[in-house]
Amino acid sequence: MWVSVLLALALVTGLGCQTAPKSAEAPKADTSWQFHDIVDLKFVQKYAVMPKPANVMLIDSSPKKGKFDKGSIPTAISIPDSSFAKMTDKLPKDKNALLIFFCQGPT
């Protein structure tokens, strides 16, 4: 009887049970290159002025033919999202420039 009591006590207290070692957490991917903030219209309006503010670029990422050519924010350039990789030469050389991307809005 004492053996069964000791066995039950060992099971309840976890003696003799092996636990799986904790695996190391996978390192998190660097996302610092991704967008930092989603801004509202008031923020964009400060930069959608003539003449274009220095070190700021407004980028319309909607389709050029179907949307941009019909009208966009003055001073904005067209870099459609489908062509972004081919048009990175249009981006400012200064990596500290403020880039404001926009498109046709939520769909």
Summary of the structure (lengths in Angstrom):
residues: 107
radius of gyration: 28.5
end to end distance: 71.8
largest distance: 92.0
contacts: 175
relative contact order: 0.15
helix: 27%
strand: 11%
